[in-house]
Amino acid sequence: MPPTQPSEPTSAWGRKKLHAMREIQRSALDLFDEFGFRNVTVEQVAAASKVSPSSIYRYFSTKEALILWDEHDPKLIELLSQDGETVVSVAEFIELIRAAAPMLVDDLAADEERIRRRMRYVASEPDVRDGLSRQTRELEEVLRHAIAARIGRRADELEIRLLAATLAWGFDAALDHWGSTDFEQPLRYELAYILEALTRSAEAILGFEHSPPS
């Protein structure tokens, strides 16, 4: 069962919202790069984006989220839960992840410059880093339920919790490492490595039966 390419929003409203959020984030990064994160207000971002401040808060909720918003997170969730009504075996689920990895790498690598700009603020601004931790915890919870539904397991099982945490925080660790090396390697290289490592981790976690001692 080959995975399909993660989809863009199909409704006109969804496409308009995605375009608006991309443009707002681009304007925010431009302002932060020029004047510094702490010196730029949400009102200034709104003016540069030609939207109202209320629109900024409606789309992003916080100033830190202007940097942290990642349009690729929903695509990862979509890939893990495709045809969510159909429960698959662990082996099929692992194969789905492995087959989807090149598409996800292509998608993220095409956005390398914007990810690089965002990661500089994660490294330099404590409030942004704290926001990333909160966002990753939320992603971990969503992944836990998506994975459990996909393979017909309970979301509170230890293996499912461990796998969701490994996926969510593993991406953070990989990008943090990429930034700590001053982005020495192309993002495509780093992503290919981490996705293969995460796939092998999924095989190990789901293939190892957790049972109480007799």
N, C-alpha and C positions, 0 to 999 in steps of 0.2 A: 504494500500500500504506500506508494510514493507520496511524500508531502507536496503540497502546492505552495507556490510563492505567497508569502504573507501579503494580505490585501491592503490596499488603500481604502479609505472610507468610500462607500458606494453612494451615499446620499449627497445631495448638493450642499446641505447644511454641514455635513461631516467634512466634506472637502474644504468648504469655506473656513470652518473652525481650524482645521489643520494648517491651512495656509496662513491664517491670522496668527496662530501660535508660533509658527516658524518665523514669521516676519517680526513679531514682537521679541522673540528670543534673539534674533539677529541684531535688532536695534539695541537691545539691552547689552549684549556683549560688546557691541561697538562703543557704547557709552562707558561701560566698565573699563574697557581697554584704554580709553582715552583719559578718563578722569579718576578711575579707581572705584572699586565696588562700593566702598563706604561713602563716597562723595556724590553718588548718583541717587536720586529719589525715584520712586515709582511714578510720580507725576512727570518727571523728565522723560522717563521711558515711554509713558503714554503719549506725550507730545511728539516724541521722535517717531513713534509708531502710528500716529494719527488715529489713536483710539482714546477712549476715556479711561481715567484711572480705575473706575469700577469694572471695566472690561478686563484690565490687567488682573485684578483680584479675582474676578470670576473665572478666568482661565487658569491662573497660576497660584492663587491664594496667598503666597508669600513672595517677598523679594528674592529669597534664596531659590525658590522654585523657578525663577526666570533662568537660572543657570542649570538647575537640576532636571528640569523637564526633559524627558527622553522619549521621543516618539517611537523608539525601537522596543521598549518594554512590552507594549501590547502585542507586538509582532512575535516576541518570544513566547508569550502566553498563548497566542493563537496557534503557533506551531506545535506546542505541547498538548493542546486540547482540540486539535482538528477533528472534525466529525465526532465531537464529544459524546454523542449519544451511543457510539460504538465502543464497547470495552475491548481492549486489546491485551494480548499477553505481554509479559515483561520483555520477552525477546523481541516482539514486534515494536514495543515502545522504544527500546534501545535503538533498533534499526531506524525508527522514525527520526530520533534525535540525530543519529549519524548521517542519515540522508539529508536532513534539513540543514546541517552545519554549513556546507558551502554557500547556500543561499543567504544564511544569516551573516556569514563573513562578508560576502559581497555587499550586502545591504549596509552593514556598519562601516566597512572600509571606504565606501563611497562618501561617507560622512566624516572622514577622518579629521579634517581641519576643524570642524565645529566641535567634535568630541575633544580634540586637543585643547582648544580654547577653554572649554568648560572645565576640563580636568585641572588646568592651572589654578582656577579659583577654588576647586575642592582642596587642592594642596595648600593654598595660601590663606584661605578665609575660614576660621574656625566655625562660624555660623553656617557656612555652606557645607562643611564636612559633617556637622551635626545633622543638618537637614538630609544629607545623603544617607546617614545611618537610619534615620526615621523612614525614609523612602524605601530603603532596602528591606527593613523589617516588614513594611507593608507588602512589598513585592513577594517576600518569602511566604507570607500568609496566602496570597493569591495563588502562587505556584503550588503550594501544598494542596489546596483544594482541587486545582486543575489536574495535577498528577494523579491524585487519589481517584478522581472521577474517571480519568482516562484508562487506568488499569484495574478499576473495580476494587479498590482498597479503601480503608478508612483513613480520613485525613489526620486522625490523631495517632496513627501507628508510628512507631519510632523510625522505621525505615523511610517513611514518607516525609516525616519532619526533617530527617537528616539530609535527604536528597534535595528537598526544597531549599534548605539552608545552604547546602553546598553550591547549588546553582546560583542563588541570589548573591551570596557573599563571594563566591568564586569569581564572578565577573568584576566585582568591586576590587578584589585583590589584584586581578590581572591588570586592570586599568590603573590602579594605584602604582603598581610596579612599573608599568609603562611610563607613567609620569616621573617616577623617581629616577629613571634612567635618562631623563630629559628627552623622552620620545625617540630614543636611539634607533629602535627597530620600526619598520612600517607596521601600522596597526593591523594590517592583514596577517602578518606573521604572528603577532602576539595572539590574535583571536583564534587562528587555526590551532595553535598550541593549546590554548585554554579550553576550547571546545572539545578537542580530542581528550584532554585530561578529564574534563567534566563528564564526558560520555563514558570513559573507563570507570570513573567514580560511580556513575549510575549503575553500571553493570555490577560492580563490586557490592554496592549497598543493597540493591534489589535482589542480588543473587545470594546474599548471606542471610540465612534465616535467624531472626531474633527470637529466642525462646528462653524462658526462665530456667535456671539450673534445676536439675532433677534432685 
